[in-house]
């Protein structure tokens, strides 16, 4: 399967920055169309930048939201619904990112509700899972990730509706990267759980995230069951973002 190279721009950039970044990503792909032979591309800007960024993208780059509401509509000030993301021509939405789990105390049940709303609107849900450094030191990484995964999976989870992103919390934005052995063990564990709990679980893409850069991407992508990357900081520079795809 093709790798999914997904950029999570988080809460960064002005409108001008967002438009220039989108233009640079598209231009870089047009200059090196061979990238499309093995990669699908996705960018997830802040919600306010979705509409303008969309105007700069071609069919080579999908658009995604960084979160969505568990509600379809109504008096939920500040929320962005899955229907609204669909209206913005989004194809994906990131759910359950560790920053949402940590800073906003999002539960597995809430993430499942959001994922089900996303699926109702035809969006693919990128469901994030990952353990903290303390949980890994206690030897509980598979227990923690397994519970997050199984309790967050929406009804109707399949290779056509979900993507899983494994992001060890201790490696996000820290410069630390899990060893290839660590990544291989966790991705194999996630794959086994998907085979038992999702339709076509052997075909669901599993992304790795956590300080992925052009300099370490080739080694990470060589690991079995790593089907792409969810990229934070490195996605804010088109050269680095596309360099990660090139490395694979």
Secondary structure as GFF3:
##gff-version 3
##sequence-region A 1 248
A	DSSP	beta_strand	3	8	.	.	.	ID=ss1
A	DSSP	alpha_helix	15	31	.	.	.	ID=ss2
A	DSSP	alpha_helix	35	38	.	.	.	ID=ss3
A	DSSP	beta_strand	39	44	.	.	.	ID=ss4
A	DSSP	three_ten_helix	47	49	.	.	.	ID=ss5
A	DSSP	alpha_helix	50	56	.	.	.	ID=ss6
A	DSSP	beta_strand	61	65	.	.	.	ID=ss7
A	DSSP	alpha_helix	82	87	.	.	.	ID=ss8
A	DSSP	beta_strand	92	95	.	.	.	ID=ss9
A	DSSP	alpha_helix	98	103	.	.	.	ID=ss10
A	DSSP	alpha_helix	108	120	.	.	.	ID=ss11
A	DSSP	beta_strand	124	129	.	.	.	ID=ss12
A	DSSP	alpha_helix	133	137	.	.	.	ID=ss13
A	DSSP	alpha_helix	141	152	.	.	.	ID=ss14
A	DSSP	beta_strand	162	167	.	.	.	ID=ss15
A	DSSP	three_ten_helix	169	171	.	.	.	ID=ss16
A	DSSP	alpha_helix	180	197	.	.	.	ID=ss17
A	DSSP	three_ten_helix	201	203	.	.	.	ID=ss18
A	DSSP	beta_strand	206	209	.	.	.	ID=ss19
A	DSSP	alpha_helix	214	221	.	.	.	ID=ss20
A	DSSP	beta_strand	228	231	.	.	.	ID=ss21
A	DSSP	three_ten_helix	233	236	.	.	.	ID=ss22
A	DSSP	alpha_helix	238	247	.	.	.	ID=ss23
###
